[in-house]
Amino acid sequence: MRVYFIALTLLLITAVCGPVMAVGEDAKYSYITVRDVHIELNKNQALIHVNYVLDDGTQLIVLLLGKQDIKNKLLKILNYEDAKVSNIEMTHADLVLDGISYTYGRGIYWFPSHKFNVVIPDLKVSSPQVTREYKMTSEFPNGMGYFSP
């Protein structure tokens, strides 16, 4: 019984110390390392798909305590605090963001530039007309205009 208590204590310490150890890794925030982000624009809504890896030591804690902390960290990573999480798993999550684009009427929209709180290794932003891809970036620069039927 004592061995289990020590093992659980070590896992908890690993989870708490994660943010301190992650300072030098650009795509990492705490125990989450972002692999890629795909933002799909449709009218005034963005569907965001994030693929990530959790540190080995924290997977057990997440299984025991739930995924709420992953959700909070993803919102911080993406810098979209008001996004709604529609699906969250151990390797990926889907978020929905309403009212993200400026509406100019007649199906014309503008998705503004945006800064993330980590470096995204592969960022893809898709509208009905075009897809833009970026490597090792912490921002979506310049924004993007698009039409949505």
TORKOL-4160 file (C-alpha; in steps of 0.2 Angstrom, whole numbers, padded with zeros to 4 digits, m for minus):
149
<pt num="1" X="0000" Y="0000" Z="0000"/>
<pt num="2" X="0014" Y="0012" Z="0004"/>
<pt num="3" X="0022" Y="0009" Z="m0013"/>
<pt num="4" X="0006" Y="0014" Z="m0022"/>
<pt num="5" X="0006" Y="0030" Z="m0011"/>
<pt num="6" X="0024" Y="0034" Z="m0015"/>
<pt num="7" X="0021" Y="0031" Z="m0034"/>
<pt num="8" X="0005" Y="0042" Z="m0034"/>
<pt num="9" X="0015" Y="0056" Z="m0024"/>
<pt num="10" X="0029" Y="0056" Z="m0037"/>
<pt num="11" X="0016" Y="0057" Z="m0052"/>
<pt num="12" X="0008" Y="0072" Z="m0043"/>
<pt num="13" X="0025" Y="0080" Z="m0041"/>
<pt num="14" X="0029" Y="0077" Z="m0059"/>
<pt num="15" X="0012" Y="0086" Z="m0065"/>
<pt num="16" X="0015" Y="0101" Z="m0054"/>
<pt num="17" X="0033" Y="0103" Z="m0059"/>
<pt num="18" X="0029" Y="0101" Z="m0077"/>
<pt num="19" X="0027" Y="0120" Z="m0081"/>
<pt num="20" X="0044" Y="0123" Z="m0074"/>
<pt num="21" X="0053" Y="0110" Z="m0084"/>
<pt num="22" X="0044" Y="0115" Z="m0100"/>
<pt num="23" X="0051" Y="0132" Z="m0101"/>
<pt num="24" X="0064" Y="0128" Z="m0115"/>
<pt num="25" X="0052" Y="0119" Z="m0126"/>
<pt num="26" X="0042" Y="0130" Z="m0138"/>
<pt num="27" X="0028" Y="0119" Z="m0143"/>
<pt num="28" X="0025" Y="0113" Z="m0125"/>
<pt num="29" X="0014" Y="0120" Z="m0111"/>
<pt num="30" X="0015" Y="0111" Z="m0094"/>
<pt num="31" X="0013" Y="0093" Z="m0099"/>
<pt num="32" X="0005" Y="0095" Z="m0116"/>
<pt num="33" X="0016" Y="0096" Z="m0132"/>
<pt num="34" X="0006" Y="0103" Z="m0147"/>
<pt num="35" X="0009" Y="0093" Z="m0163"/>
<pt num="36" X="m0003" Y="0103" Z="m0175"/>
<pt num="37" X="m0018" Y="0114" Z="m0176"/>
<pt num="38" X="m0031" Y="0115" Z="m0189"/>
<pt num="39" X="m0043" Y="0130" Z="m0189"/>
<pt num="40" X="m0058" Y="0128" Z="m0201"/>
<pt num="41" X="m0068" Y="0144" Z="m0205"/>
<pt num="42" X="m0086" Y="0143" Z="m0209"/>
<pt num="43" X="m0097" Y="0159" Z="m0209"/>
<pt num="44" X="m0093" Y="0167" Z="m0192"/>
<pt num="45" X="m0088" Y="0151" Z="m0183"/>
<pt num="46" X="m0071" Y="0143" Z="m0182"/>
<pt num="47" X="m0069" Y="0124" Z="m0179"/>
<pt num="48" X="m0052" Y="0121" Z="m0171"/>
<pt num="49" X="m0044" Y="0103" Z="m0171"/>
<pt num="50" X="m0028" Y="0101" Z="m0160"/>
<pt num="51" X="m0017" Y="0086" Z="m0160"/>
<pt num="52" X="m0006" Y="0085" Z="m0145"/>
<pt num="53" X="0005" Y="0073" Z="m0134"/>
<pt num="54" X="0003" Y="0071" Z="m0115"/>
<pt num="55" X="0019" Y="0068" Z="m0105"/>
<pt num="56" X="0019" Y="0049" Z="m0099"/>
<pt num="57" X="0019" Y="0053" Z="m0081"/>
<pt num="58" X="0003" Y="0063" Z="m0082"/>
<pt num="59" X="m0008" Y="0051" Z="m0092"/>
<pt num="60" X="m0012" Y="0041" Z="m0077"/>
<pt num="61" X="m0017" Y="0057" Z="m0067"/>
<pt num="62" X="m0028" Y="0063" Z="m0081"/>
<pt num="63" X="m0037" Y="0046" Z="m0081"/>
<pt num="64" X="m0040" Y="0047" Z="m0062"/>
<pt num="65" X="m0044" Y="0065" Z="m0061"/>
<pt num="66" X="m0053" Y="0069" Z="m0078"/>
<pt num="67" X="m0049" Y="0080" Z="m0093"/>
<pt num="68" X="m0054" Y="0097" Z="m0086"/>
<pt num="69" X="m0036" Y="0102" Z="m0083"/>
<pt num="70" X="m0032" Y="0097" Z="m0101"/>
<pt num="71" X="m0046" Y="0108" Z="m0107"/>
<pt num="72" X="m0040" Y="0123" Z="m0097"/>
<pt num="73" X="m0023" Y="0121" Z="m0103"/>
<pt num="74" X="m0028" Y="0120" Z="m0121"/>
<pt num="75" X="m0039" Y="0136" Z="m0120"/>
<pt num="76" X="m0023" Y="0144" Z="m0113"/>
<pt num="77" X="m0012" Y="0137" Z="m0126"/>
<pt num="78" X="m0023" Y="0142" Z="m0141"/>
<pt num="79" X="m0027" Y="0159" Z="m0132"/>
<pt num="80" X="m0045" Y="0157" Z="m0136"/>
<pt num="81" X="m0052" Y="0157" Z="m0118"/>
<pt num="82" X="m0070" Y="0158" Z="m0124"/>
<pt num="83" X="m0070" Y="0143" Z="m0135"/>
<pt num="84" X="m0081" Y="0128" Z="m0132"/>
<pt num="85" X="m0074" Y="0111" Z="m0131"/>
<pt num="86" X="m0084" Y="0099" Z="m0141"/>
<pt num="87" X="m0073" Y="0084" Z="m0139"/>
<pt num="88" X="m0057" Y="0080" Z="m0129"/>
<pt num="89" X="m0047" Y="0065" Z="m0129"/>
<pt num="90" X="m0029" Y="0060" Z="m0123"/>
<pt num="91" X="m0022" Y="0064" Z="m0140"/>
<pt num="92" X="m0033" Y="0077" Z="m0148"/>
<pt num="93" X="m0047" Y="0089" Z="m0145"/>
<pt num="94" X="m0060" Y="0099" Z="m0155"/>
<pt num="95" X="m0066" Y="0116" Z="m0150"/>
<pt num="96" X="m0079" Y="0128" Z="m0157"/>
<pt num="97" X="m0077" Y="0147" Z="m0157"/>
<pt num="98" X="m0093" Y="0157" Z="m0162"/>
<pt num="99" X="m0092" Y="0175" Z="m0167"/>
<pt num="100" X="m0073" Y="0174" Z="m0171"/>
<pt num="101" X="m0074" Y="0183" Z="m0188"/>
<pt num="102" X="m0079" Y="0201" Z="m0193"/>
<pt num="103" X="m0095" Y="0201" Z="m0203"/>
<pt num="104" X="m0096" Y="0213" Z="m0218"/>
<pt num="105" X="m0113" Y="0207" Z="m0225"/>
<pt num="106" X="m0117" Y="0197" Z="m0240"/>
<pt num="107" X="m0106" Y="0182" Z="m0234"/>
<pt num="108" X="m0090" Y="0192" Z="m0233"/>
<pt num="109" X="m0079" Y="0188" Z="m0217"/>
<pt num="110" X="m0063" Y="0193" Z="m0210"/>
<pt num="111" X="m0053" Y="0181" Z="m0199"/>
<pt num="112" X="m0041" Y="0193" Z="m0189"/>
<pt num="113" X="m0023" Y="0189" Z="m0185"/>
<pt num="114" X="m0020" Y="0180" Z="m0169"/>
<pt num="115" X="m0006" Y="0175" Z="m0156"/>
<pt num="116" X="m0005" Y="0158" Z="m0148"/>
<pt num="117" X="0004" Y="0156" Z="m0131"/>
<pt num="118" X="0016" Y="0142" Z="m0138"/>
<pt num="119" X="0024" Y="0139" Z="m0155"/>
<pt num="120" X="0013" Y="0128" Z="m0166"/>
<pt num="121" X="0023" Y="0116" Z="m0176"/>
<pt num="122" X="0010" Y="0115" Z="m0190"/>
<pt num="123" X="m0004" Y="0127" Z="m0191"/>
<pt num="124" X="m0017" Y="0126" Z="m0205"/>
<pt num="125" X="m0031" Y="0139" Z="m0207"/>
<pt num="126" X="m0044" Y="0134" Z="m0220"/>
<pt num="127" X="m0058" Y="0145" Z="m0227"/>
<pt num="128" X="m0071" Y="0139" Z="m0241"/>
<pt num="129" X="m0059" Y="0147" Z="m0254"/>
<pt num="130" X="m0041" Y="0144" Z="m0247"/>
<pt num="131" X="m0030" Y="0135" Z="m0235"/>
<pt num="132" X="m0015" Y="0143" Z="m0227"/>
<pt num="133" X="m0001" Y="0133" Z="m0219"/>
<pt num="134" X="0012" Y="0139" Z="m0207"/>
<pt num="135" X="0027" Y="0130" Z="m0199"/>
<pt num="136" X="0034" Y="0133" Z="m0181"/>
<pt num="137" X="0024" Y="0149" Z="m0178"/>
<pt num="138" X="0016" Y="0157" Z="m0163"/>
<pt num="139" X="0004" Y="0167" Z="m0173"/>
<pt num="140" X="m0008" Y="0168" Z="m0187"/>
<pt num="141" X="m0001" Y="0184" Z="m0196"/>
<pt num="142" X="m0011" Y="0197" Z="m0206"/>
<pt num="143" X="m0028" Y="0189" Z="m0205"/>
<pt num="144" X="m0038" Y="0182" Z="m0219"/>
<pt num="145" X="m0053" Y="0187" Z="m0229"/>
<pt num="146" X="m0066" Y="0174" Z="m0235"/>
<pt num="147" X="m0083" Y="0171" Z="m0242"/>
<pt num="148" X="m0095" Y="0159" Z="m0235"/>
<pt num="149" X="m0111" Y="0154" Z="m0244"/>
